């Protein structure tokens, strides 16, 4: 069983194709994968043609979120205690581009803390997002 549906894979693949044509493309993250027992989080924006390599923001919970590639198969193969697996946040939606997430995660130290920061900023002052360094 795969953690990402075929329709979402199609959107991720379309983002990959668009990024090849436009290197300045800054997509919205489409998928949030997470460790239900820890702080690891992956925000994926693109799926490469090999149907395994994802691009996005990865945070394995050590305080060093990074943009880069990661393997969907490897994430799906992770087995946590009690048979728990990495999960997909089915309710995840964002209006923040990947570059904003990356800056917020670097400032906050993690993707979960960046989510709190972005939520507070946009709730209190929607224009405040422009204050994040780029």
N, CA, C and O atoms as CSV, one atom per row, in Angstrom:
chain,resi,resn,atom,element,x,y,z
A,1,UNK,N,N,0.842,-1.190,0.000
A,1,UNK,CA,C,0.000,0.000,0.000
A,1,UNK,C,C,0.880,1.243,0.000
A,1,UNK,O,O,1.877,1.315,0.718
A,2,UNK,N,N,0.498,2.207,-0.808
A,2,UNK,CA,C,1.262,3.435,-0.887
A,2,UNK,C,C,0.596,4.530,-0.058
A,2,UNK,O,O,-0.626,4.569,0.087
A,3,UNK,N,N,1.409,5.393,0.465
A,3,UNK,CA,C,0.933,6.452,1.345
A,3,UNK,C,C,0.383,7.656,0.570
A,3,UNK,O,O,-0.325,8.491,1.133
A,4,UNK,N,N,0.715,7.738,-0.727
A,4,UNK,CA,C,0.290,8.861,-1.560
A,4,UNK,C,C,-0.611,8.341,-2.680
A,4,UNK,O,O,-0.230,7.430,-3.416
A,5,UNK,N,N,-1.793,8.917,-2.805
A,5,UNK,CA,C,-2.766,8.487,-3.813
A,5,UNK,C,C,-2.281,8.795,-5.226
A,5,UNK,O,O,-1.378,9.608,-5.426
A,6,UNK,N,N,-2.898,8.131,-6.199
A,6,UNK,CA,C,-2.533,8.349,-7.602
A,6,UNK,C,C,-2.817,9.788,-8.035
A,6,UNK,O,O,-2.038,10.367,-8.792
A,7,UNK,N,N,-3.911,10.364,-7.570
A,7,UNK,CA,C,-4.221,11.745,-7.963
A,7,UNK,C,C,-3.197,12.722,-7.401
A,7,UNK,O,O,-2.816,13.676,-8.079
A,8,UNK,N,N,-2.754,12.495,-6.185
A,8,UNK,CA,C,-1.726,13.364,-5.596
A,8,UNK,C,C,-0.391,13.140,-6.281
A,8,UNK,O,O,0.363,14.090,-6.492
A,9,UNK,N,N,-0.086,11.887,-6.634
A,9,UNK,CA,C,1.136,11.607,-7.386
A,9,UNK,C,C,1.136,12.371,-8.712
A,9,UNK,O,O,2.171,12.887,-9.136
A,10,UNK,N,N,-0.015,12.441,-9.357
A,10,UNK,CA,C,-0.116,13.170,-10.626
A,10,UNK,C,C,0.171,14.659,-10.426
A,10,UNK,O,O,0.848,15.274,-11.249
A,11,UNK,N,N,-0.338,15.239,-9.340
A,11,UNK,CA,C,-0.073,16.658,-9.072
A,11,UNK,C,C,1.400,16.898,-8.743
A,11,UNK,O,O,1.992,17.883,-9.186
A,12,UNK,N,N,1.987,15.982,-7.958
A,12,UNK,CA,C,3.408,16.093,-7.630
A,12,UNK,C,C,4.266,15.968,-8.887
A,12,UNK,O,O,5.240,16.701,-9.058
A,13,UNK,N,N,3.897,15.036,-9.760
A,13,UNK,CA,C,4.624,14.849,-11.025
A,13,UNK,C,C,4.494,16.074,-11.925
A,13,UNK,O,O,5.452,16.459,-12.595
A,14,UNK,N,N,3.316,16.683,-11.940
A,14,UNK,CA,C,3.119,17.903,-12.729
A,14,UNK,C,C,4.010,19.024,-12.204
A,14,UNK,O,O,4.566,19.797,-12.986
A,15,UNK,N,N,4.147,19.113,-10.888
A,15,UNK,CA,C,5.053,20.114,-10.310
A,15,UNK,C,C,6.492,19.856,-10.737
A,15,UNK,O,O,7.242,20.792,-11.015
A,16,UNK,N,N,6.875,18.570,-10.788
A,16,UNK,CA,C,8.229,18.231,-11.222
A,16,UNK,C,C,8.461,18.693,-12.657
A,16,UNK,O,O,9.483,19.307,-12.963
A,17,UNK,N,N,7.515,18.395,-13.522
A,17,UNK,CA,C,7.633,18.808,-14.925
A,17,UNK,C,C,7.720,20.337,-15.036
A,17,UNK,O,O,8.512,20.867,-15.816
A,18,UNK,N,N,6.912,21.021,-14.262
A,18,UNK,CA,C,6.924,22.485,-14.292
A,18,UNK,C,C,8.262,23.036,-13.783
A,18,UNK,O,O,8.767,24.027,-14.310
A,19,UNK,N,N,8.829,22.395,-12.764
A,19,UNK,CA,C,10.106,22.872,-12.204
A,19,UNK,C,C,11.260,22.688,-13.185
A,19,UNK,O,O,12.226,23.450,-13.153
A,20,UNK,N,N,11.167,21.681,-14.056
A,20,UNK,CA,C,12.195,21.484,-15.083
A,20,UNK,C,C,12.163,22.646,-16.073
A,20,UNK,O,O,13.207,23.142,-16.494
A,21,UNK,N,N,10.963,23.070,-16.438
A,21,UNK,CA,C,10.802,24.161,-17.402
A,21,UNK,C,C,11.058,25.538,-16.778
A,21,UNK,O,O,11.475,26.467,-17.469
A,22,UNK,N,N,10.809,25.663,-15.484
A,22,UNK,CA,C,10.956,26.939,-14.799
A,22,UNK,C,C,11.725,26.743,-13.495
A,22,UNK,O,O,11.123,26.430,-12.469
A,23,UNK,N,N,13.063,26.925,-13.519
A,23,UNK,CA,C,13.872,26.700,-12.321
A,23,UNK,C,C,13.503,27.599,-11.134
A,23,UNK,O,O,13.870,27.291,-10.000
A,24,UNK,N,N,12.798,28.682,-11.368
A,24,UNK,CA,C,12.394,29.573,-10.267
A,24,UNK,C,C,11.024,29.212,-9.695
A,24,UNK,O,O,10.498,29.922,-8.838
A,25,UNK,N,N,10.459,28.124,-10.166
A,25,UNK,CA,C,9.156,27.662,-9.684
A,25,UNK,C,C,9.213,27.417,-8.183
A,25,UNK,O,O,10.111,26.731,-7.694
A,26,UNK,N,N,8.267,27.970,-7.461
A,26,UNK,CA,C,8.202,27.858,-5.998
A,26,UNK,C,C,6.808,27.329,-5.635
A,26,UNK,O,O,5.915,28.111,-5.310
A,27,UNK,N,N,6.624,26.017,-5.688
A,27,UNK,CA,C,5.284,25.454,-5.507
A,27,UNK,C,C,4.827,25.423,-4.052
A,27,UNK,O,O,5.615,25.598,-3.122
A,28,UNK,N,N,3.552,25.199,-3.895
A,28,UNK,CA,C,2.985,24.929,-2.580
A,28,UNK,C,C,3.274,23.474,-2.225
A,28,UNK,O,O,3.174,22.607,-3.093
A,29,UNK,N,N,3.624,23.186,-0.991
A,29,UNK,CA,C,3.720,21.781,-0.592
A,29,UNK,C,C,2.354,21.113,-0.740
A,29,UNK,O,O,1.333,21.680,-0.350
A,30,UNK,N,N,2.342,19.926,-1.296
A,30,UNK,CA,C,1.099,19.199,-1.533
A,30,UNK,C,C,0.867,18.074,-0.540
A,30,UNK,O,O,-0.271,17.662,-0.316
A,31,UNK,N,N,1.953,17.574,0.060
A,31,UNK,CA,C,1.870,16.411,0.943
A,31,UNK,C,C,2.677,16.676,2.207
A,31,UNK,O,O,3.800,17.180,2.159
A,32,UNK,N,N,2.072,16.321,3.340
A,32,UNK,CA,C,2.788,16.361,4.624
A,32,UNK,C,C,2.800,14.942,5.179
A,32,UNK,O,O,1.757,14.379,5.510
A,33,UNK,N,N,4.008,14.373,5.274
A,33,UNK,CA,C,4.204,13.065,5.897
A,33,UNK,C,C,4.810,13.307,7.267
A,33,UNK,O,O,5.567,14.260,7.450
A,34,UNK,N,N,4.485,12.453,8.236
A,34,UNK,CA,C,4.997,12.683,9.588
A,34,UNK,C,C,5.131,11.386,10.379
A,34,UNK,O,O,4.484,10.381,10.086
A,35,UNK,N,N,5.982,11.445,11.376
A,35,UNK,CA,C,6.170,10.350,12.323
A,35,UNK,C,C,5.170,10.566,13.459
A,35,UNK,O,O,5.303,11.538,14.203
A,36,UNK,N,N,4.181,9.696,13.615
A,36,UNK,CA,C,3.193,9.873,14.675
A,36,UNK,C,C,3.776,9.759,16.079
A,36,UNK,O,O,3.124,10.140,17.051
A,37,UNK,N,N,4.996,9.239,16.197
A,37,UNK,CA,C,5.620,9.061,17.502
A,37,UNK,C,C,6.779,10.022,17.744
A,37,UNK,O,O,7.458,9.923,18.766
A,38,UNK,N,N,7.012,10.936,16.833
A,38,UNK,CA,C,8.156,11.830,16.968
A,38,UNK,C,C,7.928,13.129,16.227
A,38,UNK,O,O,6.790,13.494,15.932
A,39,UNK,N,N,9.017,13.830,15.924
A,39,UNK,CA,C,8.911,15.145,15.305
A,39,UNK,C,C,9.354,15.166,13.848
A,39,UNK,O,O,9.467,16.244,13.264
A,40,UNK,N,N,9.604,14.024,13.253
A,40,UNK,CA,C,10.009,13.997,11.845
A,40,UNK,C,C,8.830,14.367,10.949
A,40,UNK,O,O,7.716,13.874,11.125
A,41,UNK,N,N,9.102,15.250,9.980
A,41,UNK,CA,C,8.076,15.717,9.044
A,41,UNK,C,C,8.723,15.925,7.685
A,41,UNK,O,O,9.859,16.389,7.591
A,42,UNK,N,N,7.989,15.576,6.633
A,42,UNK,CA,C,8.416,15.828,5.260
A,42,UNK,C,C,7.294,16.579,4.558
A,42,UNK,O,O,6.137,16.164,4.612
A,43,UNK,N,N,7.634,17.684,3.899
A,43,UNK,CA,C,6.681,18.407,3.055
A,43,UNK,C,C,7.125,18.222,1.622
A,43,UNK,O,O,8.204,18.679,1.246
A,44,UNK,N,N,6.319,17.563,0.818
A,44,UNK,CA,C,6.698,17.242,-0.563
A,44,UNK,C,C,5.977,18.157,-1.546
A,44,UNK,O,O,4.789,18.445,-1.407
A,45,UNK,N,N,6.739,18.602,-2.545
A,45,UNK,CA,C,6.185,19.448,-3.602
A,45,UNK,C,C,6.263,18.791,-4.971
A,45,UNK,O,O,5.495,19.143,-5.866
A,46,UNK,N,N,7.179,17.842,-5.151
A,46,UNK,CA,C,7.406,17.259,-6.478
A,46,UNK,C,C,7.701,15.767,-6.360
A,46,UNK,O,O,8.253,15.306,-5.361
A,47,UNK,N,N,7.325,15.027,-7.389
A,47,UNK,CA,C,7.662,13.613,-7.518
A,47,UNK,C,C,8.375,13.430,-8.847
A,47,UNK,O,O,7.819,13.724,-9.905
A,48,UNK,N,N,9.609,12.942,-8.788
A,48,UNK,CA,C,10.415,12.749,-9.988
A,48,UNK,C,C,9.831,11.634,-10.859
A,48,UNK,O,O,8.963,10.879,-10.419
A,49,UNK,N,N,10.310,11.543,-12.075
A,49,UNK,CA,C,9.815,10.566,-13.047
A,49,UNK,C,C,10.024,9.120,-12.601
A,49,UNK,O,O,9.337,8.227,-13.096
A,50,UNK,N,N,10.953,8.866,-11.681
A,50,UNK,CA,C,11.177,7.495,-11.202
A,50,UNK,C,C,10.070,7.008,-10.267
A,50,UNK,O,O,10.094,5.853,-9.842
A,51,UNK,N,N,9.103,7.865,-9.942
A,51,UNK,CA,C,7.964,7.547,-9.081
A,51,UNK,C,C,8.385,7.173,-7.655
A,51,UNK,O,O,7.635,6.515,-6.934
A,52,UNK,N,N,9.581,7.596,-7.259
A,52,UNK,CA,C,10.066,7.337,-5.903
A,52,UNK,C,C,10.676,8.592,-5.268
A,52,UNK,O,O,10.478,8.836,-4.078
A,53,UNK,N,N,11.398,9.369,-6.030
A,53,UNK,CA,C,12.126,10.502,-5.478
A,53,UNK,C,C,11.210,11.710,-5.323
A,53,UNK,O,O,10.652,12.225,-6.292
A,54,UNK,N,N,11.074,12.141,-4.077
A,54,UNK,CA,C,10.294,13.332,-3.757
A,54,UNK,C,C,11.237,14.498,-3.512
A,54,UNK,O,O,12.364,14.308,-3.055
A,55,UNK,N,N,10.776,15.700,-3.816
A,55,UNK,CA,C,11.527,16.915,-3.487
A,55,UNK,C,C,10.676,17.734,-2.539
A,55,UNK,O,O,9.454,17.803,-2.676
A,56,UNK,N,N,11.338,18.352,-1.578
A,56,UNK,CA,C,10.618,19.211,-0.655
A,56,UNK,C,C,11.477,19.540,0.544
A,56,UNK,O,O,12.704,19.577,0.463
A,57,UNK,N,N,10.811,19.776,1.655
A,57,UNK,CA,C,11.460,20.147,2.909
A,57,UNK,C,C,11.395,18.955,3.851
A,57,UNK,O,O,10.316,18.430,4.125
A,58,UNK,N,N,12.545,18.533,4.342
A,58,UNK,CA,C,12.617,17.378,5.237
A,58,UNK,C,C,13.163,17.802,6.592
A,58,UNK,O,O,14.091,18.605,6.685
A,59,UNK,N,N,12.572,17.248,7.629
A,59,UNK,CA,C,12.978,17.537,9.006
A,59,UNK,C,C,12.866,16.235,9.781
A,59,UNK,O,O,11.765,15.797,10.114
A,60,UNK,N,N,14.007,15.616,10.069
A,60,UNK,CA,C,13.957,14.331,10.776
A,60,UNK,C,C,13.919,14.507,12.293
A,60,UNK,O,O,14.097,13.546,13.041
A,61,UNK,N,N,13.687,15.735,12.737
A,61,UNK,CA,C,13.492,15.984,14.161
A,61,UNK,C,C,14.740,16.353,14.920
A,61,UNK,O,O,14.739,16.326,16.150
A,62,UNK,N,N,15.814,16.702,14.221
A,62,UNK,CA,C,17.074,17.039,14.887
A,62,UNK,C,C,17.380,18.538,14.872
A,62,UNK,O,O,18.476,18.954,15.250
A,63,UNK,N,N,16.416,19.345,14.437
A,63,UNK,CA,C,16.615,20.783,14.429
A,63,UNK,C,C,17.322,21.322,13.207
A,63,UNK,O,O,17.809,22.453,13.213
A,64,UNK,N,N,17.383,20.511,12.145
A,64,UNK,CA,C,18.052,20.951,10.916
A,64,UNK,C,C,17.192,20.669,9.687
A,64,UNK,O,O,17.552,19.824,8.868
A,65,UNK,N,N,16.063,21.361,9.545
A,65,UNK,CA,C,15.244,21.148,8.353
A,65,UNK,C,C,15.986,21.574,7.097
A,65,UNK,O,O,16.675,22.594,7.090
A,66,UNK,N,N,15.843,20.786,6.033
A,66,UNK,CA,C,16.581,21.062,4.796
A,66,UNK,C,C,15.723,20.803,3.574
A,66,UNK,O,O,14.883,19.903,3.557
A,67,UNK,N,N,15.955,21.616,2.549
A,67,UNK,CA,C,15.374,21.355,1.241
A,67,UNK,C,C,16.195,20.265,0.570
A,67,UNK,O,O,17.421,20.254,0.674
A,68,UNK,N,N,15.521,19.349,-0.119
A,68,UNK,CA,C,16.258,18.310,-0.818
A,68,UNK,C,C,15.352,17.198,-1.285
A,68,UNK,O,O,14.128,17.331,-1.304
A,69,UNK,N,N,15.976,16.098,-1.663
A,69,UNK,CA,C,15.231,14.938,-2.158
A,69,UNK,C,C,15.202,13.853,-1.087
A,69,UNK,O,O,16.098,13.753,-0.248
A,70,UNK,N,N,14.151,13.049,-1.142
A,70,UNK,CA,C,14.015,11.922,-0.232
A,70,UNK,C,C,13.208,10.840,-0.928
A,70,UNK,O,O,12.429,11.113,-1.841
A,71,UNK,N,N,13.405,9.623,-0.486
A,71,UNK,CA,C,12.801,8.458,-1.130
A,71,UNK,C,C,11.457,8.113,-0.503
A,71,UNK,O,O,11.358,7.881,0.702
A,72,UNK,N,N,10.434,8.083,-1.334
A,72,UNK,CA,C,9.107,7.682,-0.882
A,72,UNK,C,C,9.130,6.236,-0.388
A,72,UNK,O,O,8.536,5.923,0.643
A,73,UNK,N,N,9.810,5.362,-1.116
A,73,UNK,CA,C,9.873,3.941,-0.712
A,73,UNK,C,C,10.547,3.780,0.651
A,73,UNK,O,O,10.110,2.976,1.474
A,74,UNK,N,N,11.608,4.546,0.882
A,74,UNK,CA,C,12.286,4.458,2.179
A,74,UNK,C,C,11.392,4.955,3.303
A,74,UNK,O,O,11.368,4.361,4.381
A,75,UNK,N,N,10.664,6.027,3.069
A,75,UNK,CA,C,9.749,6.547,4.088
A,75,UNK,C,C,8.640,5.535,4.361
A,75,UNK,O,O,8.288,5.291,5.514
A,76,UNK,N,N,8.091,4.946,3.296
A,76,UNK,CA,C,7.038,3.943,3.465
A,76,UNK,C,C,7.545,2.686,4.169
A,76,UNK,O,O,6.762,1.970,4.793
A,77,UNK,N,N,8.840,2.413,4.076
A,77,UNK,CA,C,9.411,1.208,4.686
A,77,UNK,C,C,9.728,1.381,6.172
A,77,UNK,O,O,10.032,0.399,6.849
A,78,UNK,N,N,9.665,2.590,6.681
A,78,UNK,CA,C,9.987,2.830,8.096
A,78,UNK,C,C,8.957,2.130,8.976
A,78,UNK,O,O,7.749,2.289,8.798
A,79,UNK,N,N,9.465,1.351,9.929
A,79,UNK,CA,C,8.613,0.668,10.901
A,79,UNK,C,C,8.969,1.187,12.289
A,79,UNK,O,O,10.111,1.075,12.737
A,80,UNK,N,N,7.985,1.747,12.950
A,80,UNK,CA,C,8.149,2.292,14.294
A,80,UNK,C,C,7.669,1.254,15.303
A,80,UNK,O,O,7.077,0.247,14.914
A,81,UNK,N,N,7.914,1.483,16.591
A,81,UNK,CA,C,7.418,0.536,17.594
A,81,UNK,C,C,5.898,0.328,17.477
A,81,UNK,O,O,5.167,1.211,17.028
A,82,UNK,N,N,5.455,-0.840,17.886
A,82,UNK,CA,C,4.049,-1.223,17.887
A,82,UNK,C,C,3.440,-1.290,16.491
A,82,UNK,O,O,2.221,-1.211,16.337
A,83,UNK,N,N,4.292,-1.438,15.469
A,83,UNK,CA,C,3.818,-1.560,14.102
A,83,UNK,C,C,3.348,-0.256,13.470
A,83,UNK,O,O,2.761,-0.266,12.388
A,84,UNK,N,N,3.600,0.848,14.128
A,84,UNK,CA,C,3.188,2.148,13.596
A,84,UNK,C,C,4.099,2.524,12.435
A,84,UNK,O,O,5.290,2.214,12.431
A,85,UNK,N,N,3.509,3.202,11.446
A,85,UNK,CA,C,4.252,3.615,10.252
A,85,UNK,C,C,4.172,5.129,10.089
A,85,UNK,O,O,3.391,5.801,10.764
A,86,UNK,N,N,4.980,5.642,9.197
A,86,UNK,CA,C,4.900,7.051,8.841
A,86,UNK,C,C,3.512,7.297,8.244
A,86,UNK,O,O,3.004,6.481,7.476
A,87,UNK,N,N,2.908,8.430,8.605
A,87,UNK,CA,C,1.536,8.719,8.178
A,87,UNK,C,C,1.506,9.943,7.265
A,87,UNK,O,O,2.436,10.749,7.232
A,88,UNK,N,N,0.411,10.048,6.531
A,88,UNK,CA,C,0.159,11.225,5.715
A,88,UNK,C,C,-0.922,12.048,6.401
A,88,UNK,O,O,-1.951,11.516,6.819
A,89,UNK,N,N,-0.684,13.335,6.512
A,89,UNK,CA,C,-1.659,14.249,7.094
A,89,UNK,C,C,-2.701,14.551,6.017
A,89,UNK,O,O,-2.475,15.386,5.141
A,90,UNK,N,N,-3.832,13.871,6.088
A,90,UNK,CA,C,-4.857,14.014,5.059
A,90,UNK,C,C,-5.537,15.382,5.091
A,90,UNK,O,O,-6.157,15.786,4.107
A,91,UNK,N,N,-5.429,16.088,6.197
A,91,UNK,CA,C,-6.030,17.408,6.311
A,91,UNK,C,C,-5.075,18.540,5.987
A,91,UNK,O,O,-5.433,19.711,6.115
A,92,UNK,N,N,-3.862,18.202,5.569
A,92,UNK,CA,C,-2.863,19.248,5.310
A,92,UNK,C,C,-3.224,20.069,4.083
A,92,UNK,O,O,-3.516,19.535,3.013
A,93,UNK,N,N,-3.196,21.362,4.267
A,93,UNK,CA,C,-3.337,22.322,3.172
A,93,UNK,C,C,-2.574,23.566,3.604
A,93,UNK,O,O,-2.547,23.902,4.788
A,94,UNK,N,N,-1.965,24.239,2.662
A,94,UNK,CA,C,-1.219,25.441,2.997
A,94,UNK,C,C,-1.368,26.466,1.895
A,94,UNK,O,O,-1.622,26.125,0.740
A,95,UNK,N,N,-1.209,27.719,2.260
A,95,UNK,CA,C,-1.172,28.779,1.259
A,95,UNK,C,C,0.216,29.378,1.164
A,95,UNK,O,O,0.423,30.390,0.493
A,96,UNK,N,N,1.175,28.744,1.845
A,96,UNK,CA,C,2.554,29.214,1.848
A,96,UNK,C,C,3.408,28.384,0.895
A,96,UNK,O,O,3.358,27.155,0.913
A,97,UNK,N,N,4.172,29.051,0.085
A,97,UNK,CA,C,5.075,28.408,-0.866
A,97,UNK,C,C,6.200,27.695,-0.105
A,97,UNK,O,O,6.442,27.960,1.073
A,98,UNK,N,N,6.875,26.789,-0.808
A,98,UNK,CA,C,7.951,26.008,-0.203
A,98,UNK,C,C,9.059,26.907,0.350
A,98,UNK,O,O,9.605,26.624,1.417
A,99,UNK,N,N,9.393,27.973,-0.353
A,99,UNK,CA,C,10.459,28.860,0.128
A,99,UNK,C,C,10.091,29.492,1.473
A,99,UNK,O,O,10.959,29.670,2.327
A,100,UNK,N,N,8.834,29.827,1.667
A,100,UNK,CA,C,8.385,30.400,2.947
A,100,UNK,C,C,8.471,29.347,4.046
A,100,UNK,O,O,8.925,29.636,5.153
A,101,UNK,N,N,8.037,28.135,3.743
A,101,UNK,CA,C,8.149,27.047,4.718
A,101,UNK,C,C,9.615,26.817,5.111
A,101,UNK,O,O,9.930,26.638,6.288
A,102,UNK,N,N,10.503,26.825,4.111
A,102,UNK,CA,C,11.922,26.571,4.386
A,102,UNK,C,C,12.501,27.649,5.292
A,102,UNK,O,O,13.211,27.335,6.248
A,103,UNK,N,N,12.209,28.905,5.007
A,103,UNK,CA,C,12.718,29.997,5.851
A,103,UNK,C,C,12.135,29.935,7.253
A,103,UNK,O,O,12.854,30.106,8.238
A,104,UNK,N,N,10.846,29.694,7.343
A,104,UNK,CA,C,10.205,29.606,8.658
A,104,UNK,C,C,10.768,28.432,9.457
A,104,UNK,O,O,10.983,28.554,10.663
A,105,UNK,N,N,11.010,27.295,8.797
A,105,UNK,CA,C,11.559,26.122,9.490
A,105,UNK,C,C,12.981,26.383,9.970
A,105,UNK,O,O,13.364,25.953,11.058
A,106,UNK,N,N,13.762,27.087,9.155
A,106,UNK,CA,C,15.124,27.419,9.591
A,106,UNK,C,C,15.102,28.360,10.788
A,106,UNK,O,O,15.873,28.194,11.733
A,107,UNK,N,N,14.216,29.347,10.741
A,107,UNK,CA,C,14.105,30.294,11.856
A,107,UNK,C,C,13.586,29.619,13.124
A,107,UNK,O,O,14.092,29.861,14.219
A,108,UNK,N,N,12.586,28.780,12.964
A,108,UNK,CA,C,11.949,28.141,14.113
A,108,UNK,C,C,12.699,26.897,14.594
A,108,UNK,O,O,12.570,26.505,15.754
A,109,UNK,N,N,13.481,26.275,13.706
A,109,UNK,CA,C,14.248,25.095,14.084
A,109,UNK,C,C,13.598,23.768,13.724
A,109,UNK,O,O,14.211,22.715,13.897
A,110,UNK,N,N,12.369,23.804,13.228
A,110,UNK,CA,C,11.697,22.564,12.828
A,110,UNK,C,C,10.467,22.903,11.997
A,110,UNK,O,O,9.984,24.035,12.016
A,111,UNK,N,N,9.969,21.917,11.274
A,111,UNK,CA,C,8.747,22.119,10.499
A,111,UNK,C,C,7.535,22.280,11.427
A,111,UNK,O,O,6.711,23.161,11.182
A,112,UNK,N,N,7.394,21.457,12.490
A,112,UNK,CA,C,6.247,21.680,13.387
A,112,UNK,C,C,6.247,23.085,14.007
A,112,UNK,O,O,5.196,23.716,14.112
A,113,UNK,N,N,7.412,23.566,14.412
A,113,UNK,CA,C,7.478,24.915,14.982
A,113,UNK,C,C,7.242,25.975,13.912
A,113,UNK,O,O,6.686,27.034,14.205
A,114,UNK,N,N,7.656,25.707,12.677
A,114,UNK,CA,C,7.391,26.627,11.573
A,114,UNK,C,C,5.890,26.721,11.311
A,114,UNK,O,O,5.376,27.801,11.018
A,115,UNK,N,N,5.193,25.601,11.414
A,115,UNK,CA,C,3.741,25.619,11.223
A,115,UNK,C,C,3.085,26.536,12.248
A,115,UNK,O,O,2.182,27.302,11.911
A,116,UNK,N,N,3.532,26.459,13.487
A,116,UNK,CA,C,3.003,27.346,14.533
A,116,UNK,C,C,3.332,28.800,14.225
A,116,UNK,O,O,2.478,29.677,14.353
A,117,UNK,N,N,4.575,29.052,13.816
A,117,UNK,CA,C,5.004,30.412,13.488
A,117,UNK,C,C,4.180,30.983,12.335
A,117,UNK,O,O,3.675,32.101,12.428
A,118,UNK,N,N,4.045,30.229,11.261
A,118,UNK,CA,C,3.285,30.698,10.101
A,118,UNK,C,C,1.814,30.909,10.447
A,118,UNK,O,O,1.188,31.855,9.970
A,119,UNK,N,N,1.281,30.047,11.257
A,119,UNK,CA,C,-0.115,30.187,11.671
A,119,UNK,C,C,-0.312,31.463,12.483
A,119,UNK,O,O,-1.265,32.207,12.247
A,120,UNK,N,N,0.583,31.721,13.438
A,120,UNK,CA,C,0.482,32.937,14.256
A,120,UNK,C,C,0.665,34.184,13.412
A,120,UNK,O,O,-0.089,35.148,13.549
A,121,UNK,N,N,1.669,34.170,12.535
A,121,UNK,CA,C,1.931,35.342,11.700
A,121,UNK,C,C,0.736,35.689,10.826
A,121,UNK,O,O,0.319,36.846,10.763
A,122,UNK,N,N,0.198,34.702,10.165
A,122,UNK,CA,C,-0.876,34.987,9.217
A,122,UNK,C,C,-2.206,35.235,9.927
A,122,UNK,O,O,-3.067,35.933,9.391
A,123,UNK,N,N,-2.384,34.682,11.104
A,123,UNK,CA,C,-3.612,34.924,11.859
A,123,UNK,C,C,-3.610,36.338,12.431
A,123,UNK,O,O,-4.623,37.036,12.379
A,124,UNK,N,N,-2.459,36.761,12.981
A,124,UNK,CA,C,-2.377,38.071,13.620
A,124,UNK,C,C,-2.186,39.201,12.615
A,124,UNK,O,O,-2.729,40.291,12.797
A,125,UNK,N,N,-1.425,38.953,11.567
A,125,UNK,CA,C,-1.184,39.973,10.544
A,125,UNK,C,C,-0.838,39.267,9.242
A,125,UNK,O,O,0.316,38.895,9.029
A,126,UNK,N,N,-1.822,39.076,8.366
A,126,UNK,CA,C,-1.568,38.341,7.126
A,126,UNK,C,C,-0.404,38.891,6.298
A,126,UNK,O,O,0.222,38.138,5.551
A,127,UNK,N,N,-0.105,40.173,6.413
A,127,UNK,CA,C,1.006,40.765,5.668
A,127,UNK,C,C,2.357,40.504,6.300
A,127,UNK,O,O,3.388,40.783,5.688
A,128,UNK,N,N,2.370,39.972,7.518
A,128,UNK,CA,C,3.631,39.774,8.232
A,128,UNK,C,C,4.518,38.721,7.589
A,128,UNK,O,O,5.718,38.686,7.863
A,129,UNK,N,N,3.974,37.881,6.759
A,129,UNK,CA,C,4.767,36.831,6.118
A,129,UNK,C,C,5.904,37.431,5.305
A,129,UNK,O,O,6.935,36.786,5.118
A,130,UNK,N,N,5.734,38.642,4.825
A,130,UNK,CA,C,6.791,39.303,4.043
A,130,UNK,C,C,7.994,39.640,4.909
A,130,UNK,O,O,9.051,39.974,4.373
A,131,UNK,N,N,7.870,39.565,6.221
A,131,UNK,CA,C,8.980,39.873,7.124
A,131,UNK,C,C,9.988,38.737,7.216
A,131,UNK,O,O,11.113,38.942,7.673
A,132,UNK,N,N,9.599,37.547,6.786
A,132,UNK,CA,C,10.542,36.431,6.812
A,132,UNK,C,C,11.656,36.706,5.806
A,132,UNK,O,O,11.383,37.119,4.679
A,133,UNK,N,N,12.910,36.482,6.202
A,133,UNK,CA,C,14.010,36.715,5.259
A,133,UNK,C,C,13.943,35.761,4.091
A,133,UNK,O,O,13.472,34.630,4.218
A,134,UNK,N,N,14.415,36.225,2.956
A,134,UNK,CA,C,14.460,35.372,1.759
A,134,UNK,C,C,15.864,35.345,1.237
A,134,UNK,O,O,16.136,34.688,0.232
